[in-house]
Structures are given as structure tokens and as C-alpha cells.
Amino acid sequence: MPRAAMFEVWAWVLIYGGLASVVLGLFVQRGGGERSGWLLVGLGSLLVPAGVLLIYLRSRLPAPPAKLPAPKSPGVSAGNANKDL
């Protein structure tokens, strides 16, 4: 997997995982687990900015080299299709 693709995958995993952790932590806090709720909220609030940082770093990577177009086959082209008729 190319480096840029890995940046994108990890960025979104961190962002969505962090948001899920924050939401889960808020639910745990309301259920009575004060410390574990704050731990999940704190962990999530660290993961989200890390994912945003990866998106920024991905935007600063050099663009991959452009692929050359495939050579055209010497078959019938649209302009020559009706010449023999």
C-alpha cells in the first residue's frame, strides 16, 4: 500500500476512533464510571487531533508521478468507421 494511502487510512481510523471514544466516555460517565469515562474522553480527545495532523501531513506529501496513458491500438477509429461503406 502506498505511503499516502496509509496516511489516509490511519487518519480516518484515528478520527473516527477518537470520536467514538469520546462518545463512549460520555456515556460511561453518566452511568457512574467517572474515572473510566474521563479516561475514554481524554484518549479520544488525543486521537482526533492526531488524525487531523495526519491529514495535514498527507496534504504536504509530494504528488505521486503521473501514469502515462496507454497506447492506442491501431484498430478502427470513430472517424474511419464508415469510410469503406
C-alpha positions in Angstrom: 0.0 0.0 0.0 1.5 3.4 -0.9 2.6 5.7 1.8 -0.1 8.3 1.0 -2.8 5.7 1.3 -1.5 4.6 4.7 -1.7 8.2 5.9 -5.3 8.4 4.8 -6.3 5.1 6.4 -4.7 5.9 9.7 -6.0 9.4 9.7 -9.6 8.3 9.4 -9.2 5.5 11.9 -7.8 7.9 14.4 -10.5 10.5 13.8 -13.5 8.1 14.0 -11.9 6.0 16.7 -11.3 9.2 18.8 -14.9 10.4 18.3 -16.3 7.1 19.2 -14.1 7.0 22.3 -15.3 10.5 23.4 -19.0 9.5 23.0 -18.4 6.2 24.8 -16.6 8.0 27.6 -19.5 10.4 28.0 -22.0 7.6 28.3 -19.8 5.8 30.8 -19.6 9.0 32.9 -23.3 9.2 33.0 -23.5 5.6 34.1 -21.4 6.1 37.1 -17.9 5.3 35.9 -16.4 8.7 36.5 -12.7 7.8 36.1 -13.0 5.4 33.2 -15.3 7.8 31.4 -12.8 10.6 31.7 -10.0 8.2 30.6 -12.0 7.5 27.4 -12.8 11.1 26.8 -9.1 12.1 27.3 -7.9 9.3 25.0 -10.4 10.3 22.3 -9.5 13.9 22.5 -5.9 13.0 21.8 -6.7 10.7 18.9 -8.8 13.2 16.9 -6.1 15.8 16.7 -3.6 13.1 15.8 -5.8 12.1 12.9 -6.2 15.7 11.8 -2.4 16.1 11.9 -2.1 13.1 9.6 -4.5 14.7 7.1 -2.3 17.8 7.2 0.9 15.8 6.7 -0.7 13.8 3.8 -1.5 17.1 2.1 2.2 18.1 2.3 3.4 14.8 0.7 4.7 15.2 -2.9 2.2 14.1 -5.5 2.9 10.6 -7.0 4.2 10.5 -10.5 1.5 10.6 -13.2 0.9 7.4 -15.1 1.4 7.5 -18.8 -1.7 6.9 -20.9 -2.0 3.5 -22.5 -1.0 3.4 -26.2 -3.9 3.4 -28.6 -4.4 0.3 -30.7 -4.3 0.8 -34.5 -7.8 -0.5 -34.8 -10.8 1.3 -36.3 -11.3 4.8 -35.0 -14.6 6.6 -34.9 -13.6 8.9 -37.8 -12.7 6.0 -40.1 -15.6 3.7 -39.3 -17.7 4.5 -42.3 -15.1 5.2 -45.0 -15.3 1.8 -46.7 -19.1 1.8 -46.9 
